[in-house]
Every structure is written in structure tokens, then in C-alpha cells.
Amino acid sequence: CHSPQSRQAGSLSHDNVAIPDRDGSGLEESQLLPQLKRLHLENYRSIQNADIEFGRLNVLIGANGSGKSNLISFFKMLNEMICGKLQQHIAACGRAQSILHFGPKRSPQMSAELDILAPDGFRKYTLRLQYAAGDTLFFAEESAGLESHPLAGSENMGAGHQESILTQSDDPWLIEMRDILRGYSTYHFHDTTPTSRVRQFGYELDNKTLLFDGGNLAAILLVIQREHPIHYRIIVETVRLVAPYFDDFVLTRTHRMQVFLDWRHVNSDMTFGAYQLSDGTLRAICLITLLLQPPEKLPRVIIVDEPELGLHPYALSLIASLFRAASEHVQVIISTQSSTFLDQFDPDDVIVAEHHDGKSTFHRPGAEKLDAWLEEYSLGEIWEKNVIGGGPH
């Protein structure tokens, strides 16, 4: 396993598995991808007013209820909104009262401002959602701008609409902004119960992008196996590091274009089903497939809530190395409750979430403040000692 100090751009190896550059171009070209640099968020769930700076790799830590999951849920809402499903998302999340900070009486509106660094300069996207009858939200403001191009100015998309104007605009400038924001992909691989979608069959043609819950994992693996055999081999070999008994996938297709996530054991010629994989192994397969898929399938921003759930410490080390490698090419935002997982990253990667007086705050501890501590303790141990905050109060 590579420690954070030994990481480098380019290929990454973990034991006997080599993970090559995904786009063949290295870090220099990947920096041209639009990158979220700053998010200002007001009156969203436990977040009353927060200004958060982001890098290429961001690891959220904090106690239960500190606001980590709320911050990640904002990106989920943003993705739903850009797909024209804001009202559906509001209804599914318990209506507007559960989204606004302490409800609509305290916070009748919420707002967000995103600063995004793109090859042609800083882009800004702003939204303000107002409470409305029926316990829902509508746009009181929506705008997009390009700071480095004075002639582009700021495109004000008006107010009063229930779904984002970006979803329906044919303006090339707004289409470009929509494509950037659609790349903010949030993943939750927590549901591995017998009835979860990841354990069921998938539709063969549902293979454009991995779903947030891994529900189309079998279809994604099948298209990678067919069209990207090198990436498929790397995925299989990496899964073997987590589960040494695993031989290969058997991606069984039916005449109805259904794909089953079957697999073989190294000591048997029998075919086993997805329901015979442990919860931790299945979650690891989802993460490995997400992070090692071909470059054209990678989202611009990978956002994962508590990827360590159910994983062995060795698997945590491997998955962390994959996140670090992915951050050389796309932006990564992850949250964790595991000090062992945190040990795999650098202090500069960390964002600490804390909860005071009913409000979530976020700050970066900074490596320079921890130099003396890091001479004797690991980053996870420093967190457990509450040196950098993020502990229970």
C-alpha cells in the first residue's frame, strides 16, 4: 500500500496490480477539467452559513450529526435539479421543511453560490430557492456567469420557475454550465440488502454511467468487459485483492436483455449469484468499478458518503489509494467516520465538519499546524484526540 507521502501522479500500483493513467495524458491535462473551488451555502438543513474551499481531493470528517452528510446531500439535490427533478427530490426528502434550516419559519429561503475554475476562467452559478405553499420550493433567483469574460457577464435566468432553466435552455453558454453541473455525481453504496438493486439483474443498455446506488453495476461491467478489456482486467485483479476467493465475473445475459451479476469462486467451477457476495465485498466491487472505469465514463466530480462502510482495514487502504489516483484526473469529495481510512490521506486533504448551536461549520486544519503532532501520531490518531476538531461535544 502506498502512503500519502509516497503518492505521485501517473500510474499507481497496489501490491501486484498496476493502475494506469485513465486518460493517457497525466495530471497536467486533467487540471483543465472544470473544478469546484468554492461553495457558499446558506440555510440548507443544518448549514446556516458556510463558505467552503475545495481542492482536487477532499475528505470530510466530523462527529455524527456534524453536517457531513448534509453537505453531500446538497450535491445530490444539485444533480437532481440539473436533471429537472427538483420537485421530485423535494417531495422524496420530506418536503421543503426538511431542507430549510430549522424549517420555513426560521429560514424562508436557501441559497448556494458555486465558483468553478474552468480552462477559460472562473464560472459562477447562483441559486436561491424560496418557500412556497404546498411545502415546496421555487426559484427566486438563478444565474450563471463567467468572471474572466466581461462580455459574457452574468446570465440571469429569472425567477418563479419550479425547475432549473438550465434543464431546458438551448443557449450554448447555459448548456455548457449544465454539462459541468451534471458531472457532480453522488454515490451511496450502503444498501446491499437482498432486495437492493445492486443484487438484482440490470438492463443491458443501462450502461452509460454507474447509478448512485450501483443498481446497474452488472450492465456497466459488461460494457467494460466488451469494449475496454484492459480496464476490465484491472477491475477483476483489484477485486481479487479484496476478496482472494474471487476468480471472475460471469455476466449472464437473458433474452430479455437482463444482466445478472454472477461470479466464479477460485476453488469451484460453480457459478454464484450476487446474493452470495458479502455486503463488504459487494460495496468494494462498486467502489472499484466506479474508480477504475474507463475515462469517458468517469464523472467530473466523484462524491461518496462513507465509502469505508463494511470494509476490512486492508480494503480501506486499497480503496483510499484508488481515490487518490482518481483525484489526479477528476475531483473527489468523500466523507468518512473511520480514523483508519483517514490515515491514508494528507492533512491538506481534510475538511473538518463541526456542529455548534444548531449550525454546521467547516474548516481546514492545515498541515503546517499539525507538523509537531504528525511526528508522533497518525492523522487518524490526531483526529481521535480532537486536536483538529470534528469530535463529539
N, C-alpha and C positions, 0 to 999 in steps of 0.2 A: 504494500500500500504506500502511496506517495503522501508524505506530509505536506501541509500547506507551504512550508518553506522550500520544498523541492519541486513544486509545480512549475510548469513552463508552457509557453504557447506551443502549438503544433501537436504532434501525436502524444498520447498518454498511454502508458502501459500499466496494467494492474495484474501483477503476477505474470501469467503466461498469455494474457490477452492484450493485443495491441489495438488501440482505438485511434484510427487515423483522422486527420482533418476532415471535417464533413464537407466543406465546400472546396477543398483543394487550394484555398487561397491564403490560409493563415489568418492571424489576428488583424493585420493591417487593413485588409479589405472589409472584414466583419465590422470594424468600427464605423463604417459608412452606413450601417443599418440605423434607422431611427431608434433613439434610445431615450427612455423616460429619465429625465434629470431631476424633476421636482414635482411634487404633488401637494397642493394646498387643499385641504378638505375641511369643511365646516358642517356641523350639525348632522353628521351621519352616524347613527347608532351611538356608541359610546364616545365617538370622536367629536368633541365640540369645536375644536380649532387646532389643526395640526398642519405643520409645514415640514415635509419630509423630503430629504435629498436621497437620490438613488444612484448607485453605481452599476457596474455590469453584473456583479454578484451581490445579493442582498439576503442576509439571514436574520429573520425576525425572531427575537427571543423575548420571553416575559412570562409572568405567572399566569395561572388560569384567570380568565376574565380581564386581562390587561388590555385587550383590544387587537391582538394579532389577527385573530380570525375575522374580526370586523373589518380590518383593513383589507384583508384578502377578499372578503365578500364584496367590497366595493368594486374590485376589478371584475368580479363575476357579474355584478349588476351592469357595469360599463359594457361588458361583452354582450350581454343580453340586450341592452339598449341599442347598441350599434347594429344588432341583428333585427331590430324592430319589435322586440319583445319586452319593452319596459313595463307595460301594464300587466302583462302576464307574470313578469317577475315580481312586481309589487304584490299581486294577489297571492302568489305562491309563498311569499315571505311573511305573511301575516298582515298585509296591507300597510299603508303609509305610517301608521302609528308605531310600527315596529322598526321602521327605517329612520325616522326622525329622532334626533337626540332628545330623550325624555318626552317624546310624543309631540303632537302638533301644537298643544297649548304653550309649551316651553319653546319649541322650535318650529315655527310655521313653514320654514323652508330649509333646504340643504343646498350646498354649492360645492363645486370642485373646479380646480384650475390645474391643468397639466402642462408642464413645459417639456417639450420633446426636442432633443437635438437630432437634426436630420442633416444630410450632406449639404443642403442649401441654407442652413441656418436653424435658428430656434423657431419651432412651431408652437403655438399655444392653442389649447382647446379649453373652453369655459362652458360650464353648465350651471344653471340654478333651477331647482325643482321646487315648486310651490304646492302646499297642501290644498286639496280641493274636496268638495262634497263627495261623499261616497268613499271616504277614507283612501283617497288615491293622490297622485302627484301629477302635475303637468309642468311643461317648460315655461318658466318665467323669463329665461334667458338662455340662448345657445349661440356660441360664436366660435370662430376659428381664425387664427391669424398667423402671419409669418413675419417675425420681427426684423429679419435681415433684408426684407424686400419692402421698402416703403410703399411702392406702388400696389403691392398686394394688399397692404393694410389688414384690416380685420373684417371678415365676412360675418355680419350679424344675421343670424337665421331667424330672428324674430322671437315671438312669444305666443303662448296659448296652445301650442301643439302638444299632443299626448305622447307622440313617438318622435324620435330624433329626426330632424330634417336630413341628416347625413344618410339615412336609410333610403331616401327617395330622390335625392338630388342628382342631377346629371351634369353639374358643374365639375369640370376636371379637378379644380383645386379642392373641392369638398370630397370628391371621390377618393383623392389621394389621402386626405385626412381619415376618411372612413376606413380605407385599407390599412392604415397604420394602426388605428384603434382596434380593428378586428383581430390584429395579431396578438392582443393581450389575452392569453389563454390560461384559464384557471383549471386545475385538476384536483380531484378528490378521489383517491382510490381506496377509501375507507370501507365501502360496502362490499364485502366478499361473502355475504350470506348465501345460502343455497339458492335463493330467489334473485340474487343480484344479476344485473345484465351481463357482467363480465363472465359469469359462469354459464350463461346460456349461449345459444347459437347467435351468430350475426348474419346480416345480409351481405352477400359478397361484394356488391357495388358500393357499400357504405365504407369506402376506404380512402376518402380524401384527406381526412385528418383524424387523429385519435380523439375520441369523445372524452368529456371531462371526467367520466366515471369508468373509462376503459371499456364501455359497452360494445364497441366494435373492434376489440383487440384482435380477434381471430381474423377478421377481414383485413386489418392493417398488416398483420404478419403475413398473410397470404400474398398480398400485392408486393410486399418487400421480398418475399421468397422468390417470386416470379421475376420481378423487374430489377431487383438490387441484391443479387446473391451474396456479394461481399458483405454488405451491411447485415444481411440475414445471418450469415455465418458468425459474425461478430456478436450479434444478439444472442444466438444459441450458446456460443462459448462463454459469454458473460453470465448467462443464466446458470450454466454448469458450475461456475464459481460459487454461486449462492446455494445451489441445490446439486451436489455431486451425483446424485442418483438420476438426474435428468439426462436423457440422451438427445431427444429432438422433438419438435412439434410434429403432429400428424394432423394437418389442417384439412379435415374431411369435409367435402362439399356434397350437397344433395342436389337432386334435380330441381328443387325449388330455389336454388342459388343461396342456400343457407350454408354457413361455415361453422364448424364446431372446433373448439379449442382442445383437441385431443393431443396426447403426448405419449412417448415411449419411455420406459424405465431401462437403465443400462443393463440390468440383470434379467430382462424378460423381453420376449417378443410380443407380449400383450400390448394392446392399446388402452390407455387410461383416459378418462374424461377430465374436464376442468374441475369437476366437483371433487376429484381425488387429489387436488393440489391443496396444500395448507394455505391458510389466509396470508401468512407472511410471504410464502413463495409466490403466490399469485400477485400480491402487491408489488413485490420485487420485479416480476416479469413486466408488469405495467410500466414501472419506472424505467426499467432498462430499455424497453421498446420505445418509450417516449424520448429518451435521451440519446439513443443510438440509431434512430431512424434516419433515412436519407435527408440531406439538407433542405430539399424542396418541401419536405413535409414538416419541418420544424417551424413552430410559431415564432414571431419576433420576440415575444416575452413569455417565458415559461414561469407560471405561478403555481406553487404546490403547497398545500397546507399539511403540515406534519408528515412528511414522507417517511419518517422513521418508524411509524406505527407498525408493530408486529415484526420488526426485522431484528435479526441476530446482530451483535456488535460487529462481526466481520462484514456482514452485508451492509451495515451502516457506513463502514469505511469505503467499501466499493461504490455505493450509491453516491456518497459525497464526492468521490473522485470523478464520477460521471457528471455531476452538477458543475464541478469546477471546470471540466473540459468543455461542457456546453456553454459556459459563460464566456469562453473565448470567441464564441460565434454569435450567440444571442444573449439577451438579457435574462437574468434569473432572479426570481423572488421566491424565497421559501421561508416557512415558519417552522420552529421546532420547539419541543419541550425536553429534548434529550441533550444532556451535557456531553455524552459520548459522541453524539453526532456533531455538536458544536466544536468539539476538539479538532475536527477535520478542516476547520476554516481559519481564516486570519481575523484579527481584531477589526481591521478596516472593513471587513465584510458585514459586520454586525450592526443591526438596528435594535435598540432596546425599547420595548413597549412597557409602559407603567400606567397604573390606574390610581388617580388621586381625586378625591372629592367628586366621584362620579364621572370623571373625564379621563380619556386615554391620551397619553403623551408619548412621543417617540424621539429618541436621540441616539447619536452615535458615540460610543465611549472613546474611540480614537486610540490607535496603537501606542502613541507617544506617552499616554497617561498610564499605560499598563506595563511598560518595559521592565520595571523592577519586579512586579508581580510575576511576569512571564518567565523570569529567571528561575523561579521555584515551583510555579504552578502552571497547569494547563489552562486554556481558556475556559473550558467547562468547569474546572475547579474554582476559577475566579468568579464565574457566574454563581455557582453554588454558595460561595462566601458572600454574595450580594455586594461585591466590590463595584460592579458596573451597573447595579440596579437590576430591575426585572425580576425581583424576588417577591414573595408574598409580604404583605404589610400587616 
